Amino acid sequence: MEQEFQNQVAVITGASKGIGEASARRLAAGGAQVILLDIDDKGAAVADDISLGGGRARFVRTDLTRDDSVRAVFQMIDRDFGGVDLLHSNAGIQRYGTVVETSLALWDEVFDANVKTAYLSCHYAIPLMQNRGGGAIVITSSVQAFAVQARVAAYAASKGALITLAQALAVDHSPEGIRVNSIAPGSVDTPMLRQSAELFAGTSDTNQIIRNWGNGHPLGRVAQPEEIAEVVAFLLSSRASFVTGATYRVDGGLLSQLGGVPLPQ
Ligand SMILES: NC(=O)c1ccc[n+]([C@@H]2O[C@H](COP(=O)([O-])OP(=O)(O)OC[C@H]3O[C@@H](n4cnc5c(N)ncnc54)[C@H](O)[C@@H]3O)[C@@H](O)[C@H]2O)c1
């Protein structure tokens, strides 16, 4: 049986762990040649594991905030794999603070890791998609683009920018057969979420903090990375052939719920 992503080259950024790792595994399981980009060398073991399981994967250690590095990696991809069909732009970092607490250096760090990485990946991937006659992109935003926790000003603003970027890309590149969508996950059990839980945990158990956060979602739990990857795979596939410029909430109902309003008895 022909696999959904057979003969397609998929680039996943931030693929060494969490959502990006799950996305790389899911696209490889669908038959794609996956290229995992991350600044963290753990991606090498993920690529090896995918290959051991019969998938096709290569890891390239890349600082995605650096123009020269991103340009070079896409040149390599063009040379070795003949272009790009699919991009999951997903690398990102989470930092805390109000605008007053946020130094310019921290603001730049967050915007570089979350927005510049997406800009650079799209800047170099899209011409390769144009050469192949089309493609599809998913950008990982967050529920925090729509409704924010306290003290995540830079992160929330960067995630809002990504939704607008995806819309601009969708409008500009539809005529070339390139679809671009974004996803807005709620809480997902990844190293990033566990790091945040540790920050808030103090003396309490991080698993309990994560369970509490899960209880704040109408579905009563946080997501597993594979549940996000499934939506990414759908949006990158031809099953989503008329979907572009959209933002998919993958949030267990979080944004549908009114918070802080006492229910009538
Ligand atoms: N986990 C959640 O609850 C959650 C919710 C909503 C959105 N998101 C978003 O999903 C994406 C993935 O998050 P995750 O939870 O899997 O995080 P994670 O920290 O587990 O993984 C993120 C990966 O991105 C990589 N990365 C960061 N900066 C990089 C850079 N400059 N160059 C190369 N690689 C870089 C990291 O090394 C890491 O491997 C992020 O954009 C995050 O903001 C996460």
The ligand as an SDF file (V2000), in Angstrom:
LIG
                    3D

 44 48  0  0  0  0  0  0  0  0999 V2000
    4.6260   21.9290   25.4900 N   0  0  0  0  0  0  0  0  0  0  0  0
    3.5820   22.7500   25.4680 C   0  0  0  0  0  0  0  0  0  0  0  0
    2.7330   22.7430   26.3930 O   0  0  0  0  0  0  0  0  0  0  0  0
    3.3930   23.7070   24.3090 C   0  0  0  0  0  0  0  0  0  0  0  0
    2.1560   24.3460   24.1840 C   0  0  0  0  0  0  0  0  0  0  0  0
    1.9470   25.2090   23.1220 C   0  0  0  0  0  0  0  0  0  0  0  0
    2.9590   25.4340   22.2070 C   0  0  0  0  0  0  0  0  0  0  0  0
    4.1490   24.8130   22.3530 N   0  0  0  0  0  0  0  0  0  0  0  0
    5.1790   25.0940   21.3410 C   0  0  0  0  0  0  0  0  0  0  0  0
    5.5220   23.8870   20.6960 O   0  0  0  0  0  0  0  0  0  0  0  0
    6.8590   23.9520   20.2120 C   0  0  0  0  0  0  0  0  0  0  0  0
    7.6250   22.7430   20.7080 C   0  0  0  0  0  0  0  0  0  0  0  0
    7.5760   22.7770   22.1120 O   0  0  0  0  0  0  0  0  0  0  0  0
    7.9250   21.5260   23.0530 P   0  0  0  0  0  0  0  0  0  0  0  0
    7.0000   21.6200   24.1990 O   0  0  0  0  0  0  0  0  0  0  0  0
    8.0630   20.2940   22.2700 O   0  0  0  0  0  0  0  0  0  0  0  0
    9.3380   22.0700   23.5720 O   0  0  0  0  0  0  0  0  0  0  0  0
   10.7210   21.3380   23.8730 P   0  0  0  0  0  0  0  0  0  0  0  0
   11.5460   22.2950   24.6380 O   0  0  0  0  0  0  0  0  0  0  0  0
   10.4150   20.0310   24.4780 O   0  0  0  0  0  0  0  0  0  0  0  0
   11.3200   21.1970   22.3970 O   0  0  0  0  0  0  0  0  0  0  0  0
   11.6590   22.3500   21.6470 C   0  0  0  0  0  0  0  0  0  0  0  0
   12.8780   22.0540   20.8100 C   0  0  0  0  0  0  0  0  0  0  0  0
   13.2330   23.2370   20.0740 O   0  0  0  0  0  0  0  0  0  0  0  0
   14.6550   23.3130   20.0490 C   0  0  0  0  0  0  0  0  0  0  0  0
   15.1240   24.6690   19.8030 N   0  0  0  0  0  0  0  0  0  0  0  0
   14.8680   25.7860   20.5400 C   0  0  0  0  0  0  0  0  0  0  0  0
   15.5500   26.8350   20.0330 N   0  0  0  0  0  0  0  0  0  0  0  0
   16.2430   26.3780   18.9560 C   0  0  0  0  0  0  0  0  0  0  0  0
   17.1270   26.9720   18.0210 C   0  0  0  0  0  0  0  0  0  0  0  0
   17.4840   28.2750   18.1020 N   0  0  0  0  0  0  0  0  0  0  0  0
   17.6540   26.2140   17.0570 N   0  0  0  0  0  0  0  0  0  0  0  0
   17.3600   24.8990   16.9770 C   0  0  0  0  0  0  0  0  0  0  0  0
   16.5210   24.2670   17.8240 N   0  0  0  0  0  0  0  0  0  0  0  0
   15.9640   25.0080   18.8060 C   0  0  0  0  0  0  0  0  0  0  0  0
   15.0720   22.8090   21.4290 C   0  0  0  0  0  0  0  0  0  0  0  0
   16.4290   22.4160   21.4620 O   0  0  0  0  0  0  0  0  0  0  0  0
   14.0930   21.6610   21.6580 C   0  0  0  0  0  0  0  0  0  0  0  0
   14.6230   20.4200   21.2490 O   0  0  0  0  0  0  0  0  0  0  0  0
    7.4280   25.2850   20.7330 C   0  0  0  0  0  0  0  0  0  0  0  0
    7.3670   26.2420   19.7060 O   0  0  0  0  0  0  0  0  0  0  0  0
    6.4680   25.6380   21.8680 C   0  0  0  0  0  0  0  0  0  0  0  0
    6.4240   27.0310   22.0910 O   0  0  0  0  0  0  0  0  0  0  0  0
    4.3920   23.9440   23.3800 C   0  0  0  0  0  0  0  0  0  0  0  0
  1  2  1  0
  2  3  2  0
  2  4  1  0
  4  5  1  0
  4 44  2  0
  5  6  2  0
  6  7  1  0
  7  8  2  0
  8  9  1  0
  8 44  1  0
  9 10  1  0
  9 42  1  0
 10 11  1  0
 11 12  1  0
 11 40  1  0
 12 13  1  0
 13 14  1  0
 14 15  2  0
 14 16  1  0
 14 17  1  0
 17 18  1  0
 18 19  2  0
 18 20  1  0
 18 21  1  0
 21 22  1  0
 22 23  1  0
 23 24  1  0
 23 38  1  0
 24 25  1  0
 25 26  1  0
 25 36  1  0
 26 27  1  0
 26 35  1  0
 27 28  2  0
 28 29  1  0
 29 30  1  0
 29 35  2  0
 30 31  1  0
 30 32  2  0
 32 33  1  0
 33 34  2  0
 34 35  1  0
 36 37  1  0
 36 38  1  0
 38 39  1  0
 40 41  1  0
 40 42  1  0
 42 43  1  0
M  CHG  2   8   1  16  -1
M  END
$$$$
